[in-house]
Amino acid sequence: MTDGTDADEGDRGEERHFDRDTRQALDHAAAAIDRGELVIYPTETIYGLGADALDAEAIGRVFSLKGRSSGKPVSMGLGSTEAIGEYTRPAVREQQFLGAFLPGPVTVLLKRRETIPDVLTAGRDRVGVRVPDHDLARGLARRCGPVTATSANRSGGPNAQRVDNLDPAIREGVAVVLDGGHTQGVESTVVDVDASEIHRRGAGADAIEEWLAEH
C-alpha cells in the first residue's frame, strides 16, 4: 500500500526529532503492514492493533486475533488531517469539528468513500476516523496509509497502557511491537458530528459535547 504520498518531506518534518532507531522501527512496522501482517503501536490513549485498513484480508486477521464479531466496525487511523478527504466525505460542520479536535483523542464517524472495504465498517456507510495526537502513530500511517485503529486486546479484555500490559496471545499474533512507553489509558471519544451524538464517552468527551451544543 505504500506509495509515499502521505510521507513526503513536508509530512516528515515533524519527525526531525526522531532518532535513527525510531525511524527504522517505524519503517519495519510499515513494511510488515504492507505485507498484510499486524503490528501493535502506541497512541495518546491506549495501544492499538494495526493492519492495512484498505486490505480486507488483513482486516479479517485483526478480527480473528481479537476474537471480535464481524458485525462490529473497526476505525482507521491516518497520518494527518489532510488525508481525511482522501477516504471520507466530511460535510462543512464536520470539517469544522475536525479542525477543532484533530489530531486528538477522538474518533469521528464520517461518510466513507468507495475505497473503504465493507469489512472495516461492518457494512455501514460511515467509518470511524482517528488522527492520533502521537508522533509514532501518525508516523506509521504516513508510511503505509490508513491503519486499523482498534485496541490491542482480546475483544472485551482490558486495554493495554504499556507494552508489558499486552495479552500474550495478542503480542504473539503480530509481526512488530512499537514500544512508545506509557499511554493515557483512556479510550478515544467516538462521535457522529452529523447527528450530534456521542457513541462512546472517552477522553475529551466534555469538550466535544460542549462544541456540539454550540455549533
C-alpha positions in Angstrom: 0.0 0.0 0.0 2.9 2.3 0.5 3.2 5.0 -2.3 4.9 7.8 -0.4 2.0 10.2 -1.0 1.4 10.6 2.8 5.1 10.6 3.8 6.8 13.3 1.8 9.3 15.8 3.1 6.7 18.1 4.4 5.0 15.4 6.5 8.3 14.0 7.7 9.2 17.5 9.1 7.6 16.6 12.4 9.9 13.5 12.5 13.1 15.5 12.7 13.3 14.8 16.4 13.1 11.0 15.8 16.4 9.2 16.3 17.6 6.6 13.8 16.3 3.7 15.8 12.8 5.2 15.9 12.8 5.8 12.2 14.0 2.2 11.5 11.3 0.8 13.8 8.6 2.7 12.0 9.9 1.6 8.6 10.0 -2.0 9.9 6.4 -1.8 11.2 5.2 -0.2 7.9 6.8 -2.9 5.9 5.0 -5.5 7.9 1.7 -3.8 7.3 2.4 -3.7 3.6 2.9 -7.4 3.7 -0.5 -7.9 5.2 0.8 -8.5 8.7 -0.3 -7.0 12.0 1.5 -4.6 14.3 1.0 -3.1 17.7 1.5 0.7 18.1 1.1 3.4 20.7 -1.4 6.2 20.6 -2.1 9.0 23.1 -4.9 6.9 24.6 -4.0 3.2 24.5 -2.0 0.7 22.4 -3.6 -0.1 19.1 -3.7 -3.1 16.8 -2.7 -2.0 13.3 -3.2 -3.5 9.8 -3.8 -2.2 6.3 -7.2 -0.6 6.7 -7.8 -1.0 2.9 -7.0 -4.7 2.8 -10.0 -6.9 3.6 -7.8 -9.9 4.3 -5.6 -8.0 6.7 -8.6 -6.5 8.5 -10.0 -10.1 8.8 -6.8 -11.0 10.7 -7.5 -8.2 13.1 -11.0 -9.5 13.8 -9.7 -13.1 14.2 -6.8 -12.2 16.6 -9.1 -10.0 18.8 -12.0 -12.5 18.7 -14.2 -9.6 17.6 -17.6 -10.0 16.0 -17.7 -9.2 12.3 -20.8 -7.1 13.0 -18.7 -4.6 14.9 -16.9 -2.0 12.9 -13.2 -1.0 13.3 -11.9 2.5 12.9 -8.9 3.7 10.9 -6.0 5.9 11.8 -4.5 8.5 9.4 -1.2 10.3 9.4 -2.6 13.8 9.0 -5.9 15.7 8.9 -5.2 16.5 5.3 -5.5 12.8 4.4 -9.1 12.6 5.7 -10.7 13.8 2.5 -9.0 11.0 0.5 -11.0 8.4 2.3 -14.2 10.1 3.5 -16.6 12.9 2.5 -16.9 15.3 5.5 -19.6 17.9 5.4 -18.9 21.5 6.3 -19.8 21.2 10.0 -17.8 18.0 10.2 -14.8 19.8 8.7 -15.1 22.5 11.4 -15.1 19.8 14.1 -12.1 18.1 12.6 -10.2 21.4 12.6 -11.0 21.9 16.2 -10.2 18.5 17.6 -7.7 16.6 15.4 -5.1 15.5 16.0 -6.5 14.3 19.3 -8.2 11.5 21.2 -11.4 11.4 19.2 -12.9 9.0 16.7 -15.1 10.8 14.2 -17.7 8.9 12.2 -17.6 10.2 8.6 -19.2 9.1 5.3 -16.8 6.8 3.7 -15.5 6.7 0.1 -15.7 3.6 -2.1 -12.1 2.6 -1.3 -13.0 1.7 2.3 -13.8 -2.0 2.4 -17.2 -3.2 3.9 -15.4 -5.5 6.4 -13.9 -2.4 8.1 -17.2 -0.7 8.7 -19.3 -3.9 9.1 -21.3 -2.7 6.0 -22.1 0.7 7.4 -21.9 3.9 5.3 -19.7 5.7 7.9 -16.2 4.9 9.0 -14.5 5.9 12.3 -11.5 8.1 11.7 -8.6 8.8 14.0 -5.7 11.2 13.7 -3.9 10.4 16.9 -2.0 13.1 18.8 1.0 10.8 18.9 4.1 11.0 16.7 4.7 7.3 16.3 1.0 6.5 15.4 0.9 9.3 12.8 4.4 8.4 11.5 3.3 4.8 10.9 0.2 5.9 9.0 2.2 8.4 6.9 4.4 5.5 5.8 1.7 3.0 4.8 -1.6 4.8 4.6 -4.8 4.1 6.7 -4.1 1.7 9.6 -6.7 -0.1 11.6 -7.3 1.8 14.9 -8.7 -0.7 17.4 -7.5 -1.6 20.9 -4.7 -4.2 21.1 -6.6 -6.7 23.2 -8.9 -9.6 23.0 -12.5 -8.3 22.5 -13.9 -7.3 25.9 -10.5 -7.6 27.6 -8.5 -4.9 29.4 -6.8 -2.2 27.3 -3.0 -2.0 27.3 -1.5 1.2 28.6 2.0 -0.2 28.3 3.6 -2.9 26.2 4.0 -5.1 29.3 0.2 -5.0 29.7 -0.4 -6.7 26.4 -2.2 -10.1 26.3 0.4 -12.7 25.4 -1.9 -14.1 22.7 -2.2 -10.6 21.1 1.6 -10.0 21.3 2.4 -13.4 19.7 0.0 -12.7 16.9 1.7 -9.6 15.5 4.9 -9.1 13.5 6.1 -5.9 15.2 5.5 -4.2 18.5 6.3 -0.4 18.6 7.0 0.5 22.2 6.1 4.1 22.9 6.1 3.8 26.7 3.2 4.6 28.9 -0.1 5.8 27.4 -3.0 7.7 29.0 -5.2 4.5 29.3 -8.5 6.2 28.4 -10.1 5.3 25.1 -11.0 8.0 22.5 -14.4 9.5 22.4 -16.5 8.3 19.4 -18.7 10.9 17.9 -21.1 11.3 15.0 -20.9 15.0 14.4 -23.7 14.9 11.7 -26.1 13.5 14.3 -24.6 15.5 17.2 -24.3 12.2 19.0 -21.5 10.8 21.2 -21.4 7.0 20.7 -18.8 6.4 23.4 -17.6 8.8 26.1 -13.8 8.8 26.5 -11.0 11.3 26.5 -12.2 14.9 26.0 -15.9 14.0 25.9 -17.0 17.1 27.9 -15.3 19.5 25.4 -16.8 17.6 22.5 -20.2 17.7 24.0 -19.9 21.5 24.5 -18.8 22.0 20.9 -21.7 20.1 19.6 -24.1 22.2 21.6 -22.6 25.4 20.4 -22.2 24.7 16.7 
